[in-house]
Amino acid sequence: MYREMAKSKIHRGTITGANLNYRGSITLSENLCKSADLLAGEKVSVIDLNNGERFDTYVIIDEEKNGVICINGGAARKVHIGDKCIIISYALYNEEELKAYRINIIHLDENNNILEL
């Protein structure tokens, strides 16, 4: 049996951009992706803590800037720059893998600097 479990969580990030004219996805800075173990194209759930919106999308990595959390495409209408958010990825684990299971959580400050791993 496999169970779908939370794999990675970026906690209390600040949305830095909302680009309606992009084809879709969430752009995250490379430093956040590396710390949270997220890959380009990986499915994530985004929860806007200010308005309760919740949606799924996929990751695009910004290799140039640190602290970027930009919502692209139609989902940009669901957020506002400055909103706090949680970003969660999930993975399937078998019973043996669950014995060593541990979610990877990173906590961010107001400027999306990593406070705690």
Helices and strands as residue ranges (DSSP letters): E 2-14, E 17-19, E 25-29, H 30-36, E 43-48, E 54-62, E 69-72, G 73-78, E 84-94, H 95-98, E 104-108, E 114-116
